[in-house]
Amino acid sequence: VSTQSTWEAVVSTQSRWEAVVSTQSTWAISVIQENPELLDVILGCFHERCIYTIPKFPRLAQYNKQKNDYLKACSWDQKQDGSFENRTRYLQRMQGFMTLYAAMMQTTPRGGAQNPHGIEHAWHWLSRVLTYKTPQMHLALLDCLNGFLKTAGYELEQKYRKQFQKMMRYIDRFYCMGPHSKMKVSDNMREAQTAQKQIFIFLEECMKNRRVKEPEGRHAISKIVDDPFKQDNRGGGYRR
């Protein structure tokens, strides 16, 4: 099974991101198919390193307003000197883990086999996130949602069609910029502003083309075989 240190390296990779995600998600599903008991182990790695893959939304009040305990509960990395990683790295890690998790869920095994943690789990994740009443308390959700939609959005649309399109319109109305947005981002939150803008641009493109663009590297992600060292291949409308 992939160790946490290996997955940290994956989510920290900036170059050839699609290829890295493809390899790791393909490998993870191959391992799980051969060893179903390892699914909980792999999911545990995701959930421990990125709380939003559950998804779970801690509140500071739950930790008696102890900020350090709250940050650790939200998956912030604490250094040996007691300080925490900076916000930029934290958000990059959260988006990286969410992107890798989304890639695993949208992977289609070879020969019609069922993904043991497939796209229905992505649908469930998105439903839970969008029904969370106070998302503004966790602005990292914007980065997670950005990575999730770009990776799993295509496969979600293929399966859920109009239902997913309604969700996209909901995200556009309540998570992007505008008077109805639940995600009020202040001017000093540049990372959150960037993620929010990227989601808006992604949705604009989907609505313009009336479809979700197939992500680069998806065919590589779908190359699931019995032997993970071999390779094979596989190959609506929006209105505001």
C-alpha positions as CSV (number, residue, x, y, z in Angstrom):
1,V,0.0,0.0,0.0
2,S,1.2,3.5,-0.7
3,T,2.7,5.1,2.4
4,Q,1.7,8.5,3.6
5,S,5.1,9.9,2.7
6,T,4.7,8.6,-0.9
7,W,1.3,10.3,-1.2
8,E,2.7,13.5,0.3
9,A,5.2,13.5,-2.5
10,V,2.4,13.0,-5.0
11,V,0.2,15.9,-3.8
12,S,3.3,18.2,-3.6
13,T,4.3,17.5,-7.2
14,Q,3.9,20.6,-9.4
15,S,5.1,19.2,-12.7
16,R,3.4,16.6,-14.8
17,W,0.5,16.6,-12.3
18,E,-1.9,14.7,-14.6
19,A,0.5,11.9,-15.2
20,V,1.3,11.6,-11.4
21,V,-2.4,11.5,-10.5
22,S,-3.1,9.0,-13.2
23,T,-0.4,6.6,-12.1
24,Q,-1.3,6.8,-8.4
25,S,-5.1,6.5,-8.8
26,T,-4.7,3.6,-11.3
27,W,-2.3,1.8,-9.0
28,A,-4.5,2.3,-5.9
29,I,-7.6,0.8,-7.6
30,S,-5.5,-2.1,-8.9
31,V,-4.2,-2.8,-5.4
32,I,-7.7,-2.6,-3.9
33,Q,-9.2,-4.9,-6.6
34,E,-6.6,-7.6,-5.7
35,N,-6.8,-6.9,-1.9
36,P,-10.3,-5.5,-1.0
37,E,-9.4,-5.4,2.6
38,L,-7.0,-2.6,1.9
39,L,-9.7,-0.1,0.8
40,D,-10.2,1.1,4.4
41,V,-6.5,1.5,4.8
42,I,-6.2,3.7,1.7
43,L,-9.2,5.7,2.6
44,G,-7.8,6.1,6.1
45,C,-4.7,7.7,4.6
46,F,-6.8,10.2,2.7
47,H,-9.0,11.0,5.7
48,E,-6.1,11.5,8.1
49,R,-4.1,13.8,5.8
50,C,-7.1,15.7,4.4
51,I,-10.2,16.0,6.6
52,Y,-12.2,17.3,3.6
53,T,-12.1,14.0,1.9
54,I,-14.5,12.6,4.5
55,P,-15.9,15.4,4.4
56,K,-15.8,16.7,8.0
57,F,-16.0,20.3,9.2
58,P,-14.6,20.9,12.7
59,R,-15.6,24.0,14.6
60,L,-13.2,26.0,16.9
61,A,-15.7,25.8,19.7
62,Q,-15.4,22.0,19.7
63,Y,-11.8,22.4,20.9
64,N,-12.5,25.0,23.6
65,K,-11.1,27.6,21.3
66,Q,-7.7,26.0,21.4
67,K,-6.3,27.1,18.1
68,N,-3.5,24.5,17.8
69,D,-5.9,21.6,18.4
70,Y,-8.4,23.0,15.9
71,L,-5.7,23.4,13.2
72,K,-4.5,19.8,13.7
73,A,-8.2,18.7,13.5
74,C,-8.3,20.5,10.1
75,S,-5.3,18.6,8.8
76,W,-2.7,21.4,9.2
77,D,0.8,20.0,9.4
78,Q,2.6,20.9,12.6
79,K,6.4,21.2,12.5
80,Q,8.8,19.9,15.2
81,D,9.2,23.4,16.6
82,G,5.4,23.6,17.2
83,S,4.7,26.0,14.3
84,F,2.3,25.1,11.5
85,E,2.9,25.0,7.7
86,N,2.0,28.2,5.9
87,R,-1.5,28.7,4.4
88,T,-0.3,28.4,0.8
89,R,1.2,24.9,1.4
90,Y,-1.8,23.8,3.4
91,L,-4.2,24.7,0.6
92,Q,-2.0,23.1,-2.0
93,R,-2.0,19.9,0.0
94,M,-5.7,19.9,0.6
95,Q,-6.4,20.4,-3.1
96,G,-3.8,17.8,-4.0
97,F,-5.3,15.1,-1.8
98,M,-8.8,16.0,-3.0
99,T,-7.7,15.8,-6.7
100,L,-6.1,12.4,-6.1
101,Y,-9.2,11.2,-4.2
102,A,-11.5,12.4,-7.0
103,A,-9.3,10.7,-9.6
104,M,-9.5,7.4,-7.7
105,M,-13.3,7.6,-7.5
106,Q,-13.8,8.4,-11.2
107,T,-11.5,5.6,-12.4
108,T,-13.2,2.9,-14.5
109,P,-11.6,-0.6,-14.2
110,R,-10.9,-2.6,-17.2
111,G,-13.3,-5.2,-18.5
112,G,-16.4,-3.7,-16.9
113,A,-15.3,-4.5,-13.3
114,Q,-16.7,-2.3,-10.7
115,N,-14.6,0.3,-8.9
116,P,-14.8,-0.6,-5.2
117,H,-14.9,3.1,-4.4
118,G,-16.4,4.6,-7.5
119,I,-18.2,7.6,-8.8
120,E,-21.3,7.2,-6.6
121,H,-19.0,8.1,-3.7
122,A,-18.0,11.2,-5.5
123,W,-21.7,12.1,-5.9
124,H,-22.2,11.5,-2.2
125,W,-19.2,13.6,-1.3
126,L,-20.4,16.5,-3.4
127,S,-23.9,16.2,-1.9
128,R,-22.6,16.4,1.6
129,V,-20.4,19.4,0.9
130,L,-23.2,21.4,-0.8
131,T,-25.6,20.8,2.1
132,Y,-23.1,22.1,4.7
133,K,-24.8,25.1,6.2
134,T,-21.7,27.3,7.0
135,P,-19.1,26.6,4.3
136,Q,-17.6,30.1,4.8
137,M,-16.0,28.7,8.0
138,H,-13.8,26.4,5.8
139,L,-12.5,28.4,2.9
140,A,-10.2,25.5,2.0
141,L,-13.4,23.9,0.6
142,L,-12.9,26.2,-2.4
143,D,-9.6,24.7,-3.2
144,C,-10.9,21.2,-2.6
145,L,-14.0,21.8,-4.7
146,N,-11.8,23.2,-7.5
147,G,-9.7,20.1,-7.7
148,F,-12.7,17.8,-7.3
149,L,-14.8,19.3,-10.1
150,K,-12.0,19.5,-12.7
151,T,-11.1,15.8,-12.0
152,A,-14.4,14.0,-11.4
153,G,-16.9,16.5,-13.0
154,Y,-16.8,14.8,-16.4
155,E,-17.6,11.3,-15.1
156,L,-20.2,12.7,-12.7
157,E,-22.0,14.3,-15.7
158,Q,-21.8,11.1,-17.7
159,K,-23.6,9.2,-14.9
160,Y,-26.0,11.8,-13.4
161,R,-26.6,14.2,-16.3
162,K,-29.4,16.7,-15.3
163,Q,-29.0,16.1,-11.6
164,F,-25.3,17.0,-11.8
165,Q,-26.1,20.0,-14.0
166,K,-28.4,21.3,-11.3
167,M,-25.6,20.9,-8.8
168,M,-23.3,22.9,-11.1
169,R,-25.8,25.7,-11.2
170,Y,-26.1,25.6,-7.4
171,I,-22.3,25.9,-7.1
172,D,-22.3,28.8,-9.5
173,R,-25.0,30.7,-7.5
174,F,-23.8,30.0,-4.0
175,Y,-20.1,29.3,-4.1
176,C,-18.8,31.7,-6.7
177,M,-18.7,35.5,-6.5
178,G,-22.1,37.2,-6.4
179,P,-24.8,38.5,-4.0
180,H,-26.1,35.0,-3.1
181,S,-22.7,33.5,-2.4
182,K,-22.2,31.6,0.8
183,M,-18.5,32.0,0.4
184,K,-17.7,35.6,1.3
185,V,-14.0,36.0,0.7
186,S,-12.2,39.0,2.0
187,D,-9.6,40.9,0.0
188,N,-6.7,39.6,2.0
189,M,-7.6,35.9,1.3
190,R,-5.9,35.8,-2.1
191,E,-5.7,32.0,-2.3
192,A,-9.4,31.6,-1.7
193,Q,-10.1,34.4,-4.2
194,T,-8.0,32.5,-6.8
195,A,-9.8,29.2,-6.1
196,Q,-13.2,30.8,-6.3
197,K,-12.3,32.5,-9.6
198,Q,-11.0,29.2,-11.0
199,I,-14.3,27.5,-10.1
200,F,-16.2,30.3,-11.8
201,I,-14.1,30.0,-15.0
202,F,-14.5,26.2,-15.0
203,L,-18.3,26.6,-14.7
204,E,-18.4,29.3,-17.4
205,E,-16.7,27.0,-19.8
206,C,-19.0,24.1,-19.0
207,M,-22.1,26.3,-19.5
208,K,-20.7,27.8,-22.7
209,N,-20.0,24.4,-24.2
210,R,-23.0,22.7,-22.5
211,R,-20.8,19.9,-21.3
212,V,-18.0,19.2,-18.9
213,K,-14.7,18.9,-20.6
214,E,-13.0,15.6,-20.3
215,P,-9.9,16.1,-18.1
216,E,-6.4,15.6,-19.5
217,G,-5.0,12.3,-18.5
218,R,-8.4,10.7,-17.9
219,H,-7.7,7.9,-20.4
220,A,-4.5,7.1,-18.5
221,I,-6.4,7.2,-15.3
222,S,-8.8,4.6,-16.7
223,K,-6.0,2.1,-17.7
224,I,-6.8,-0.3,-14.9
225,V,-5.5,-3.8,-15.4
226,D,-4.9,-7.0,-13.4
227,D,-1.2,-6.2,-13.5
228,P,-0.6,-2.5,-12.6
229,F,2.7,-2.6,-14.5
230,K,0.9,-3.3,-17.8
231,Q,-1.2,-0.8,-19.7
232,D,-4.4,-0.8,-21.6
233,N,-6.9,1.8,-22.9
234,R,-10.5,2.9,-22.7
235,G,-11.9,5.3,-24.1
236,G,-26.4,17.8,-21.5
237,G,-26.7,21.1,-21.4
238,Y,-26.2,24.0,-19.0
239,R,-28.1,27.2,-18.7
240,R,-28.1,29.8,-16.0
